[in-house]
Amino acid sequence: MTSNPVDQGPAGPSPTQKPIVPKTASEALRPQAGTPPPRRSKRSRSQFVVFMNFVMSAIVLVAIAAFATVWFGKHMFEDSGPLAAPDTFLIRPNTGVQEIAEQLERRGMIDDARVFRLGLRAYSKDGQLKAGEYAIPAAASMHDIMEIFVDGESILHSVTIPEGLTVAQAFRRIAAAEELTGDMPAELPPEGALAADTIRFTRGMQRQDVVNKLMADQKALVESVWERRSPDLPVEDINQFVTLASIVEKETARGDERSRVAAVFINRLRNGMRLQSDPTIIYGIFGGEGKPSDRPIYRSDIDTPTDYNTYTIDGLPPGPIAIPGRASLEAVANPSETEDLYFVADGTGGHAFASTLEEHNENVARWRRIERERGEAAAVEEGAASQD
């Protein structure tokens, strides 16, 4: 009797399949190991690659930080500054960029001295700042201030020496100019040796330099006019030439009659007549300090002999009595051709001229009448004012 094989049916297990083993409940809940990561190559695990990755990351971070710093600094350098109102700033000669920047920050003109210095360096301007005093507008940026200092358009101050001042009076003006520095010269130059001019200067200029310039300018002017003088002037040298010009300067301020006043004195010199100029009396008494404004000329002054009193001396005084300007120098060098020997005030700010004593006396009488009428009118006005 043969035995039949067990019938596995059509869905029986294949030879390659593992039999399914049932798991207990605890085994099913136990965590299973995950899929392992792919194995790293030896190259990716190299220390050099790790270091280079760090370096590249650091470079990127530094570049970002540098860019942010430059952008922020440029923004600060070009943005409006903290100065609330216009002000001035003085750069003295040989002042360094660091000191300038620190002064600007201390005075509230910029926010950060370091940014200002770096901005100058970035624009290659740190060696181009010029000494001087500058006007800084309100809210000026550091860039604006840099351009102001580089352009060098500093504030100019001035001192004016008018025609007719004495050297002593001119020295007082120069000494009083607060924008100038340094001491005045120990000795006064000769009378008339300074130019009548307006000197423009930057703050900090030396007073001695101003005096030197005025002396040099006057010397050049006098010599230039002297070379073009009329050949028959009755003056012996350049000192007498300047002396006569100084008298003309003090006698009239009107440009249209200077050459005629000069002609009167030249005609008197030629005729051997005394000049009889009131300003020479004043200089002989008070010298370069000048007459007090409330001090009149007395008859006794006219009769008091001094080296400068042309009522008592013959010819010209020993030296100038004031600073003559160009117009007076030119008037003496080439005076009007007239026969006038006299002049007196005419009541209009000018003078009445005469060639004879008789005509001159009439002009004097007219002038005294004008003075008397003015005095009477002033007295009436003063009386009316006192009644009010």
C-alpha positions in Angstrom: 0.0 0.0 0.0 1.5 3.3 -1.0 1.2 6.5 1.0 0.1 9.8 -0.6 2.2 13.0 0.0 0.5 15.7 2.0 -1.2 18.1 -0.2 0.3 21.6 0.4 -2.2 23.3 -1.8 -1.5 25.9 -4.5 -0.4 28.7 -2.0 2.3 26.7 -0.1 5.6 28.4 0.8 8.3 28.8 -1.8 11.7 27.4 -1.1 13.1 31.0 -0.6 10.6 32.4 1.8 11.3 32.4 5.5 8.5 31.1 7.7 6.6 33.7 9.5 7.3 33.4 13.2 4.6 34.9 15.4 5.9 37.6 17.9 4.8 38.1 21.3 3.1 41.4 22.3 6.2 42.6 24.1 8.4 41.9 21.2 6.2 43.8 18.8 6.4 46.9 21.0 10.1 46.8 21.3 11.9 49.5 19.3 13.6 48.3 16.1 16.9 49.6 14.8 16.6 52.1 11.9 18.3 52.1 8.6 22.0 52.9 9.1 23.3 56.1 7.4 25.5 55.7 4.3 29.1 55.3 5.1 31.1 58.7 4.8 34.0 58.7 2.4 37.5 59.1 3.8 37.8 62.5 2.0 34.8 64.0 3.7 36.2 62.9 7.1 39.5 64.8 6.4 40.5 67.4 9.0 41.8 69.7 6.2 38.3 69.8 4.6 36.7 70.6 8.0 39.2 73.4 8.5 38.7 74.9 5.1 34.9 74.8 5.6 35.5 76.8 8.8 37.8 79.2 7.1 35.3 79.8 4.2 32.5 80.4 6.7 34.7 82.8 8.7 35.6 84.7 5.5 32.0 85.1 4.5 31.1 86.3 8.0 34.0 88.8 8.0 33.1 90.1 4.6 29.5 90.6 5.7 30.7 92.4 8.8 33.2 94.5 6.8 30.5 95.5 4.3 28.1 96.4 7.1 30.8 98.5 8.8 31.8 100.3 5.6 28.2 101.0 4.8 27.4 102.3 8.3 30.6 104.4 8.3 29.8 105.9 4.9 26.3 106.6 6.1 27.6 108.4 9.2 30.2 110.3 7.1 27.7 111.7 4.6 24.7 112.1 6.9 23.7 115.4 8.5 25.8 116.3 11.4 24.8 117.3 15.0 25.7 121.0 14.7 22.5 122.9 15.6 23.5 126.4 14.5 26.2 127.8 12.2 29.6 128.1 13.8 33.3 128.7 13.0 36.3 126.4 13.3 39.9 127.4 13.4 42.7 125.1 12.0 46.0 126.4 13.2 49.1 125.8 11.0 50.7 122.4 11.5 47.7 120.9 13.3 47.4 117.1 12.8 44.3 115.3 11.5 43.7 113.5 14.8 43.7 116.7 16.8 41.3 118.4 14.3 39.0 115.4 14.5 39.0 115.4 18.3 38.3 119.2 18.4 35.4 118.8 16.0 33.9 116.0 18.2 34.4 118.0 21.4 32.7 121.0 19.9 29.7 118.9 18.8 30.3 119.4 15.0 30.7 115.7 14.3 29.5 112.5 16.0 32.7 110.4 15.8 36.3 111.5 15.4 37.4 108.0 14.2 34.8 108.0 11.4 36.0 111.5 10.3 39.6 110.3 10.2 38.8 107.2 8.3 36.6 109.1 5.9 39.5 111.5 5.2 41.7 108.5 4.5 39.1 106.8 2.3 38.9 110.0 0.2 42.7 110.5 0.2 42.2 113.9 1.7 43.9 113.5 5.1 47.0 115.4 3.9 45.0 118.2 2.2 43.4 120.1 5.0 44.4 123.8 5.0 45.0 126.1 7.9 42.5 128.9 8.4 39.2 129.8 10.1 36.1 128.3 8.4 32.4 128.9 8.6 30.6 125.6 9.3 26.9 125.6 8.4 24.3 124.0 10.7 23.9 120.2 10.2 27.0 120.0 8.0 28.0 116.4 7.4 31.5 115.1 7.9 31.9 115.0 4.1 30.8 118.7 3.9 33.3 119.7 6.6 36.1 117.8 4.8 35.3 119.7 1.6 35.3 123.0 3.4 38.7 122.3 4.9 40.2 121.1 1.6 38.9 124.0 -0.4 40.6 126.4 2.0 38.1 129.2 1.6 38.6 130.5 5.1 37.0 133.5 6.8 38.8 136.7 6.1 38.9 139.5 8.7 40.1 143.0 8.0 41.6 146.1 9.6 41.3 149.4 7.9 43.8 152.2 8.1 42.1 155.4 6.7 44.0 158.2 5.0 44.9 161.0 7.5 45.6 158.8 10.5 48.9 159.1 12.2 51.1 156.0 12.6 50.3 156.0 16.4 46.6 155.9 15.6 47.1 153.2 13.0 49.0 151.1 15.5 46.2 151.3 18.0 43.8 149.9 15.4 46.1 147.0 14.6 46.7 146.3 18.3 42.9 146.2 18.9 42.2 143.7 16.1 41.4 140.6 18.2 41.8 138.2 15.3 45.5 139.1 15.0 48.2 137.5 17.2 51.6 138.5 18.5 53.0 141.8 19.9 53.2 145.1 18.2 56.7 146.3 17.1 58.5 147.9 19.9 59.1 151.2 18.0 56.8 153.2 15.7 57.8 153.5 12.1 58.4 157.1 10.8 55.3 159.1 10.4 53.5 158.5 7.1 55.4 155.2 6.5 52.3 153.0 6.7 49.9 152.6 3.8 46.3 153.8 4.0 44.6 150.6 3.1 42.3 147.8 4.2 44.3 144.6 5.1 42.3 141.4 4.8 43.8 138.4 6.8 42.9 135.1 8.3 42.7 134.7 12.0 46.0 134.2 13.7 48.1 136.4 11.4 50.9 138.2 13.2 50.6 141.9 13.9 54.2 142.4 12.9 53.4 140.9 9.5 50.5 143.4 9.1 52.8 146.3 9.9 55.5 145.0 7.6 53.0 144.7 4.7 51.7 148.2 5.3 55.2 149.6 5.3 56.2 147.8 2.2 53.0 148.8 0.3 53.5 152.5 1.3 57.2 152.5 0.2 56.3 151.0 -3.2 53.4 153.5 -3.6 55.4 156.6 -2.7 58.4 155.6 -4.9 56.1 154.9 -7.8 54.3 158.3 -7.6 57.6 160.1 -6.9 59.0 158.8 -10.2 56.1 160.3 -12.1 56.2 163.8 -10.4 56.3 167.1 -12.2 59.9 168.1 -12.7 59.6 171.6 -11.2 58.2 170.8 -7.8 59.7 172.9 -5.0 60.5 169.9 -2.8 64.1 168.7 -2.2 63.5 165.0 -1.6 61.0 162.2 -1.1 60.6 163.0 2.6 59.4 166.6 1.7 57.2 165.1 -1.0 55.4 162.8 1.6 55.3 165.7 4.1 53.5 168.0 1.7 51.1 165.2 0.7 50.3 164.6 4.4 49.4 168.2 4.8 47.1 168.1 1.8 45.5 164.9 3.2 44.7 166.7 6.5 43.4 169.8 4.8 40.7 168.2 2.6 38.8 165.0 2.2 37.4 165.9 -1.2 39.0 164.2 -4.1 37.9 166.9 -6.6 39.9 169.6 -4.9 43.0 167.9 -3.6 45.2 168.9 -6.6 44.0 172.5 -6.2 44.9 172.5 -2.4 48.3 171.0 -3.4 48.7 173.9 -5.9 48.1 176.5 -3.2 50.9 175.1 -1.0 53.3 174.7 -3.9 52.6 178.2 -5.1 53.3 179.5 -1.6 56.5 177.6 -1.4 57.6 179.0 -4.7 56.8 182.5 -3.6 58.5 182.1 -0.2 55.3 182.4 1.8 54.6 180.4 4.9 52.1 177.5 4.4 49.9 178.5 7.4 48.2 175.1 7.7 46.1 174.5 10.8 46.8 170.7 10.9 50.5 171.4 11.3 49.7 173.4 14.5 47.8 170.5 15.9 50.6 168.0 15.1 53.2 170.3 16.6 51.3 170.4 19.9 49.8 166.8 20.2 52.0 164.8 17.9 50.9 161.4 16.6 48.4 161.0 19.4 46.1 163.6 17.8 44.0 166.4 19.2 41.1 165.5 21.5 37.8 166.0 19.6 36.5 168.5 22.1 39.6 170.6 22.1 39.5 173.7 19.8 42.4 175.5 18.3 43.2 178.7 20.3 44.8 181.8 19.0 47.6 181.1 21.4 48.2 177.8 19.6 48.7 179.6 16.3 51.3 181.8 17.9 53.1 179.0 19.8 56.2 178.1 17.8 56.9 174.4 17.2 59.0 172.5 14.6 55.7 171.8 12.8 53.8 175.0 13.2 53.8 176.4 9.6 52.5 179.7 10.9 55.9 180.3 12.6 58.4 178.3 10.5 59.4 178.8 6.9 58.9 176.1 4.3 57.9 172.5 5.2 58.0 170.9 8.6 60.6 168.3 9.3 58.4 165.4 8.5 54.9 164.2 7.6 52.0 164.9 10.0 49.8 161.9 8.9 49.5 159.0 6.5 48.8 160.4 3.0 46.8 158.3 0.6 47.4 157.7 -3.1 45.1 160.6 -4.1 47.0 163.2 -2.0 50.4 161.8 -3.3 49.2 162.1 -6.8 47.9 165.6 -6.2 51.2 166.8 -5.0 53.2 165.0 -7.7 51.1 166.7 -10.4 49.2 169.6 -8.9 46.7 171.9 -10.7 48.2 174.8 -12.6 46.6 177.8 -10.8 47.7 181.1 -9.2 45.7 180.3 -6.0 47.5 181.3 -2.8 44.7 181.0 -0.3 41.7 178.8 0.6 39.1 178.8 3.3 36.1 176.6 4.1 33.0 177.5 2.0 30.3 176.0 4.3 29.5 173.1 1.9 32.3 170.7 2.9 34.7 172.2 0.4 36.9 175.3 0.1 36.8 178.7 -1.6 40.1 179.5 -3.4 41.6 182.9 -4.1 44.7 184.2 -5.8 44.7 187.6 -3.9 44.5 188.5 -0.3 41.6 190.8 -0.9 39.5 188.0 -2.5 40.6 185.7 0.3 39.4 188.1 3.0 36.0 188.3 1.3 35.9 184.5 1.4 36.9 184.5 5.1 34.2 187.0 5.9 31.6 184.9 4.1 32.7 181.8 6.0 32.5 183.6 9.4 29.0 184.8 8.6 28.0 181.2 7.8 29.5 180.1 11.1 27.7 182.8 13.0 24.4 182.0 11.4 24.9 178.3 12.2 25.7 179.2 15.8 22.5 181.3 16.1 20.4 178.5 14.6 21.9 176.0 17.0 21.2 178.3 19.9 17.5 178.6 18.9 17.2 174.8 18.6 18.8 174.3 21.9 16.4 176.8 23.5 13.4 175.2 22.0 14.6 171.8 23.2 15.1 173.0 26.7 11.5 174.5 26.8 10.1 171.1 25.8 
